[in-house]
Amino acid sequence: MFLMKKEIKITIEQNYFDILQTFKSNNDIKSNSTAIEKILFDHYSNKSKKAFEYFTINNRRYLGSKTKILNFIQTSIDKHIPKYNSFLDIFSGTGVVANHFNNKNTKIITNDMLFSNYVIHYAFFSDDIYDKNKISELLEYFNNITPIDNYFSKNFGDKYFSLNVAKKIGTIREEIENLKSQLTKKEKYILISSLIYAIDKIANTCGHYDAFRRNSLMPDNFKMKHLDIDNSNNTGNIILNNDANKIISEIEPVDILYLDPPYNSRQYISAYHLIENLAQWNKPEVEGVASKMLNRKDYNSRYCLKKAIEAFEDLIIKAKAKYIILSYSDMANKGNERSNARMSDEEIIRVLENKGTLFIESIKHKPFSTGKTKLDTHNERLFICKTH
Ligand SMILES: C[S@@+](CC[C@H](N)C(=O)[O-])C[C@H]1O[C@@H](n2cnc3c(N)ncnc32)[C@H](O)[C@@H]1O
């Protein structure tokens, strides 16, 4: 953010052309508009203007996102896997890993238990055609919608968002539902995804929805944008929404099966209840100060429990892949009880060595801990198994 003399605030997220318009329509500084235009141009010239017009898939805060180690994953794969044409990301989360490997020569299959992640994967990765002009018109309409009281503002207003913003979010989500007969599945999911990305930028949280910050100043607006979708890479992709262990047997054999399960006891449905609630839009009862959905236990993951290794072994036995790659941190017994890894290295190695030949690659990575525990050594590891 930088401040001009006239106290016009510009955030880094703002659209370049919107900012220019703001300056140009301000009479007091009109005379300086050429100079200002140059400042703005210089400010953004090193970044793609596209980034201010579109949400890219990694523009989301998400626990365990692999955005920062994509290069490490790529170089490890280059080292051990000479050729591959299919990539199954069965705990996809944000989808950034699947996105990295999605190209004309590699078919991707994504899966996540959370419906909100499925919606985002479908929007980015399905090869359904969609009407971009229709999306532009609807984004314009939603960005200028008149908010009214609704389920979302009643439960989340003045908590994670200001009351006004919560009203706008719920009004837009309801309107997407009202318009569904005029939208294809991909168009509907693009709009819901855009709403999720837009509100994630201004949520009054530290990136998840276990709690909100009290007494903080909350932004009073947000902006939905297009998603940066490249459908030319999407031919034949498959997008799934299920428990990995339940569908693994039904998925066709793949070259690479990439596994990035939760590491610790923190359930994703609990951390992202608000996003899931907004995506599903079944308007369930919520409980407690954090306003979490009552039915969220149905989405609990076995990988967050002490017996995670049993789920992992079952998955590996059933997997049909030439290579299996597991991402797993080395935080076992280093953090607090909640952030401790659920599977030990010995257990992982035993299960994977039964399936094939094992290689381990490792890189230092910024640690994640939910508490005040300070962790200075944390390695993100890839267990790469060439199956028998
Ligand atoms: C560590 S995150 C994956 C992060 C992802 N690789 C990324 O870069 O964004 C784990 C994901 O697994 C999902 N998950 C947990 N248990 C699952 C299960 N049994 N089947 C499918 N998905 C599951 C969670 O919802 C979460 O999105």
The ligand as an SDF file (V2000), in Angstrom:
LIG
                    3D

 27 29  0  0  0  0  0  0  0  0999 V2000
   -2.4530  -30.6850    3.0930 C   0  0  0  0  0  0  0  0  0  0  0  0
   -3.9920  -30.3020    2.3000 S   0  0  0  0  0  0  0  0  0  0  0  0
   -3.5840  -30.4070    0.5840 C   0  0  0  0  0  0  0  0  0  0  0  0
   -2.9270  -29.1590    0.1230 C   0  0  0  0  0  0  0  0  0  0  0  0
   -2.7230  -29.1260   -1.3780 C   0  0  0  0  0  0  0  0  0  0  0  0
   -1.7130  -30.0360   -1.8380 N   0  0  0  0  0  0  0  0  0  0  0  0
   -2.3560  -27.7050   -1.8050 C   0  0  0  0  0  0  0  0  0  0  0  0
   -1.2380  -27.4690   -2.2300 O   0  0  0  0  0  0  0  0  0  0  0  0
   -3.2310  -26.8370   -1.6660 O   0  0  0  0  0  0  0  0  0  0  0  0
   -4.9470  -31.7690    2.5510 C   0  0  0  0  0  0  0  0  0  0  0  0
   -6.2930  -31.7920    1.8390 C   0  0  0  0  0  0  0  0  0  0  0  0
   -6.8460  -33.1120    1.9560 O   0  0  0  0  0  0  0  0  0  0  0  0
   -8.2440  -33.0160    2.1050 C   0  0  0  0  0  0  0  0  0  0  0  0
   -8.6430  -34.2990    2.7370 N   0  0  0  0  0  0  0  0  0  0  0  0
   -8.4720  -34.6900    4.0230 C   0  0  0  0  0  0  0  0  0  0  0  0
   -8.8400  -35.9690    4.1780 N   0  0  0  0  0  0  0  0  0  0  0  0
   -9.2610  -36.3920    2.9670 C   0  0  0  0  0  0  0  0  0  0  0  0
   -9.7470  -37.6420    2.4900 C   0  0  0  0  0  0  0  0  0  0  0  0
   -9.8940  -38.6830    3.3040 N   0  0  0  0  0  0  0  0  0  0  0  0
  -10.0730  -37.7350    1.1780 N   0  0  0  0  0  0  0  0  0  0  0  0
   -9.9500  -36.6600    0.3520 C   0  0  0  0  0  0  0  0  0  0  0  0
   -9.4940  -35.4650    0.7570 N   0  0  0  0  0  0  0  0  0  0  0  0
   -9.1460  -35.3340    2.0500 C   0  0  0  0  0  0  0  0  0  0  0  0
   -8.4710  -31.7700    2.9270 C   0  0  0  0  0  0  0  0  0  0  0  0
   -9.7650  -31.2380    2.7100 O   0  0  0  0  0  0  0  0  0  0  0  0
   -7.3550  -30.8480    2.4050 C   0  0  0  0  0  0  0  0  0  0  0  0
   -7.8200  -29.9980    1.3870 O   0  0  0  0  0  0  0  0  0  0  0  0
  1  2  1  0
  2  3  1  0
  2 10  1  0
  3  4  1  0
  4  5  1  0
  5  6  1  0
  5  7  1  0
  7  8  2  0
  7  9  1  0
 10 11  1  0
 11 12  1  0
 11 26  1  0
 12 13  1  0
 13 14  1  0
 13 24  1  0
 14 15  1  0
 14 23  1  0
 15 16  2  0
 16 17  1  0
 17 18  1  0
 17 23  2  0
 18 19  1  0
 18 20  2  0
 20 21  1  0
 21 22  2  0
 22 23  1  0
 24 25  1  0
 24 26  1  0
 26 27  1  0
M  CHG  2   2   1   9  -1
M  END
$$$$
